[in-house]
Amino acid sequence: MTREAAAGKRDLYHLDECGFAPTLPTSYTWARVGVRPVVPYEAPQGRRVNVIGALAADGPQPRFVYASRRATRATKTPKTGRATKTSPAGAAGAAGAAGAAGAAADGGPDSAAFLAFVCHDVAQLPATWDALPADYVRERPCTIALDNYSVHHSKVVQAAEPVLAQAGVTFFYLPPYSPELSTIEPVWHHTKYTDITTRSYADGGALQQAVDAALDQRVAAYQIAPHNLSRAA
């Protein structure tokens, strides 16, 4: 699959969910001699930010998409790294923004939100899985590698899998406890430990803005067309 993706014959995405607490993990920083940096602890209840994302690292044009949501009633419109920002190719993704924003009560994705994100933001289908035309087939097959999170194996997702497979979208479940096989894991790690410089947030909205700003930079970075330096030389 990786070779097909590198050749532009298949879209290969690694999908995963990640949570951001208002007090982020501490690492290293600079401080005056004799001064101990202090990071205030903020309780996560009702202020966590949950993100679902997908990364296509292989192929002629890498792509990163994500949608974030606070663990409250407030929702965040999904941001995507698809070509819609620069060309009409990803226009279908914008139609799914409202659906992908839906989530469980704790702010995490439920089956409906997961499938909406897959259909509209990742695979860029013209409709949700249960509204696809019977004869619709994606131009390129799309494989989504993901872990064994319970939502990914829910009855609703199992019902959608045959329909999505007929349209050219399939799921590839990674072995249990193997995050090293997912190319999106480093994105979450760098975002948590490096990209977000402020380590504590008293307000959930401010945390979400910081998470979105960091991930937007990732979106923009993947939109830059790659260059083959050896060929250019």
C-alpha positions as CSV (number, residue, x, y, z in Angstrom):
1,M,0.0,0.0,0.0
2,T,2.8,2.4,0.8
3,R,4.4,1.8,-2.6
4,E,1.0,2.5,-4.3
5,A,0.6,5.6,-2.3
6,A,4.1,6.8,-3.2
7,A,3.3,6.3,-6.9
8,G,0.0,8.2,-6.6
9,K,-2.1,5.2,-7.2
10,R,-3.7,5.1,-3.7
11,D,-4.5,7.5,-1.0
12,L,-3.1,6.1,2.3
13,Y,-4.1,7.9,5.5
14,H,-3.2,7.2,9.1
15,L,-6.1,8.3,11.3
16,D,-6.0,8.8,15.1
17,E,-7.6,10.7,18.0
18,C,-5.7,12.8,20.5
19,G,-6.7,14.7,23.7
20,F,-5.1,17.9,25.0
21,A,-5.5,18.7,28.7
22,P,-5.4,22.4,29.9
23,T,-2.1,21.5,31.6
24,L,0.2,20.1,29.0
25,P,3.1,17.8,29.6
26,T,6.3,19.5,30.8
27,S,9.6,19.0,29.2
28,Y,12.6,21.5,29.1
29,T,12.9,25.2,29.3
30,W,15.3,28.1,30.1
31,A,15.3,29.9,33.4
32,R,17.5,32.2,35.4
33,V,20.0,30.6,37.7
34,G,18.3,29.8,41.0
35,V,14.8,30.3,39.6
36,R,12.5,27.3,39.3
37,P,9.9,27.5,36.5
38,V,6.4,26.8,37.7
39,V,3.6,25.5,35.5
40,P,0.2,26.0,37.2
41,Y,-2.0,22.9,37.2
42,E,-5.5,23.3,35.7
43,A,-8.1,20.6,36.2
44,P,-9.1,19.0,32.9
45,Q,-12.9,18.6,33.6
46,G,-14.9,20.3,30.9
47,R,-11.8,22.0,29.4
48,R,-10.1,19.2,27.4
49,V,-9.7,19.6,23.7
50,N,-10.2,16.4,21.6
51,V,-8.9,16.1,18.1
52,I,-9.4,13.6,15.3
53,G,-6.9,13.8,12.5
54,A,-5.6,12.0,9.5
55,L,-2.3,12.2,7.7
56,A,-1.3,11.0,4.2
57,A,2.4,11.2,4.4
58,D,3.1,9.3,1.2
59,G,2.4,10.3,-2.3
60,P,3.0,13.3,-4.6
61,Q,1.1,15.6,-2.3
62,P,1.1,14.9,1.4
63,R,-2.1,16.0,3.2
64,F,-3.1,16.5,6.8
65,V,-6.7,17.1,8.0
66,Y,-8.2,17.5,11.5
67,A,-11.2,18.5,13.5
68,S,-11.1,19.7,17.1
69,R,-13.8,19.9,19.8
70,R,-13.9,21.0,23.4
71,A,-15.4,18.8,26.1
72,T,-18.4,21.2,26.3
73,R,-21.2,22.3,24.1
74,A,-18.9,24.6,22.1
75,T,-17.8,23.1,18.8
76,K,-15.0,23.9,16.4
77,T,-15.5,23.8,12.7
78,P,-13.0,21.2,11.2
79,K,-9.9,22.6,9.6
80,T,-8.4,20.7,6.7
81,G,-5.2,20.5,4.8
82,R,-7.0,19.4,1.7
83,A,-6.7,21.2,-1.6
84,T,-10.0,23.1,-1.1
85,K,-8.1,26.1,0.2
86,T,-6.4,26.5,-3.1
87,S,-8.5,24.5,-5.6
88,P,-12.0,23.1,-6.1
89,A,-10.8,19.5,-5.6
90,G,-11.7,19.3,-2.0
91,A,-15.0,21.2,-2.0
92,A,-16.9,18.2,-0.9
93,G,-15.0,18.2,2.4
94,A,-16.5,21.6,3.4
95,A,-20.0,20.1,3.1
96,G,-19.2,17.7,6.0
97,A,-18.0,20.3,8.5
98,A,-21.2,20.4,10.5
99,G,-21.4,16.6,10.6
100,A,-17.8,16.1,11.7
101,A,-18.2,18.6,14.4
102,G,-20.7,16.3,16.2
103,A,-19.3,14.3,19.1
104,A,-20.0,12.4,22.3
105,A,-20.8,14.3,25.5
106,D,-17.2,14.3,26.7
107,G,-16.1,16.0,23.5
108,G,-14.6,12.8,22.0
109,P,-15.8,11.5,18.6
110,D,-18.7,9.1,18.4
111,S,-19.5,6.8,15.5
112,A,-21.4,9.4,13.6
113,A,-18.7,12.1,14.0
114,F,-16.0,9.5,13.1
115,L,-17.8,8.5,9.9
116,A,-18.6,12.1,8.9
117,F,-14.9,12.9,9.2
118,V,-13.9,9.9,7.2
119,C,-16.4,10.6,4.4
120,H,-16.1,14.4,4.1
121,D,-12.7,15.4,5.3
122,V,-10.5,12.3,4.6
123,A,-12.0,10.5,1.6
124,Q,-13.8,13.6,0.3
125,L,-16.8,11.7,-0.8
126,P,-19.8,13.6,-2.3
127,A,-22.1,12.4,0.5
128,T,-22.1,10.5,3.8
129,W,-21.8,6.7,3.6
130,D,-25.5,6.1,3.9
131,A,-26.3,8.6,1.1
132,L,-23.8,7.7,-1.5
133,P,-25.1,6.8,-5.0
134,A,-25.1,3.0,-5.5
135,D,-22.7,3.3,-8.5
136,Y,-20.2,5.8,-6.9
137,V,-16.6,4.7,-6.9
138,R,-13.7,6.9,-5.8
139,E,-11.2,7.9,-8.5
140,R,-8.3,6.4,-6.5
141,P,-8.7,3.8,-3.8
142,C,-8.4,5.2,-0.3
143,T,-7.0,3.1,2.6
144,I,-7.3,4.4,6.2
145,A,-5.0,2.9,8.8
146,L,-6.2,3.2,12.3
147,D,-6.0,1.6,15.8
148,N,-8.6,-0.5,17.6
149,Y,-10.3,2.3,19.5
150,S,-13.9,1.1,20.3
151,V,-15.5,3.7,18.1
152,H,-13.6,2.3,15.1
153,H,-15.3,-1.1,15.7
154,S,-18.8,0.1,16.6
155,K,-21.9,-1.4,15.0
156,V,-22.5,1.7,13.0
157,V,-19.0,1.6,11.6
158,Q,-19.2,-2.1,10.8
159,A,-22.4,-1.4,8.9
160,A,-20.8,1.4,6.9
161,E,-17.6,-0.6,6.0
162,P,-19.1,-2.6,3.1
163,V,-20.7,0.5,1.6
164,L,-17.4,2.5,1.9
165,A,-15.5,-0.4,0.5
166,Q,-17.7,-0.5,-2.6
167,A,-17.0,3.2,-3.0
168,G,-13.2,2.6,-2.8
169,V,-12.6,3.4,0.9
170,T,-11.3,0.7,3.2
171,F,-10.1,0.5,6.8
172,F,-6.8,-1.2,7.7
173,Y,-6.6,-1.9,11.5
174,L,-3.2,-1.8,13.0
175,P,-2.1,-4.5,15.5
176,P,-3.0,-3.7,19.1
177,Y,-0.5,-1.5,21.1
178,S,1.5,-0.5,18.0
179,P,1.5,3.3,17.9
180,E,4.9,3.2,16.2
181,L,3.2,2.0,13.0
182,S,1.1,5.1,12.7
183,T,2.7,8.0,10.9
184,I,0.3,10.5,12.7
185,E,1.6,9.7,16.2
186,P,4.7,12.0,15.8
187,V,2.4,14.9,14.8
188,W,0.5,14.6,18.1
189,H,3.8,14.3,20.1
190,H,5.4,17.4,18.5
191,T,2.2,19.4,18.8
192,K,1.9,18.6,22.5
193,Y,5.6,18.9,23.5
194,T,7.0,21.5,21.1
195,D,4.5,23.4,19.0
196,I,2.3,24.8,21.8
197,T,4.7,26.9,23.9
198,T,2.3,27.9,26.7
199,R,2.0,24.9,29.0
200,S,-1.1,25.8,31.1
201,Y,-4.5,27.2,30.2
202,A,-7.1,28.3,32.6
203,D,-9.7,28.7,29.8
204,G,-10.7,25.9,27.5
205,G,-11.3,28.3,24.6
206,A,-7.8,29.5,24.8
207,L,-6.5,26.0,24.8
208,Q,-8.5,25.1,21.7
209,Q,-7.2,28.2,19.9
210,A,-3.6,27.2,20.8
211,V,-4.2,23.6,19.6
212,D,-5.9,24.8,16.4
213,A,-3.1,27.3,15.7
214,A,-0.4,24.7,16.1
215,L,-2.3,22.2,13.9
216,D,-3.0,24.9,11.3
217,Q,0.7,25.2,10.9
218,R,0.9,21.5,10.2
219,V,-1.9,21.9,7.6
220,A,-0.1,24.7,5.9
221,A,3.2,22.8,5.9
222,Y,1.7,19.8,4.2
223,Q,0.1,22.0,1.5
224,I,3.5,23.1,0.3
225,A,4.3,21.1,-2.8
226,P,7.3,18.7,-2.2
227,H,10.4,19.1,-4.3
228,N,12.7,16.3,-5.4
229,L,16.1,17.9,-4.6
230,S,18.1,15.1,-6.2
231,R,16.2,15.5,-9.4
232,A,16.5,19.3,-9.3
233,A,20.3,19.0,-8.9
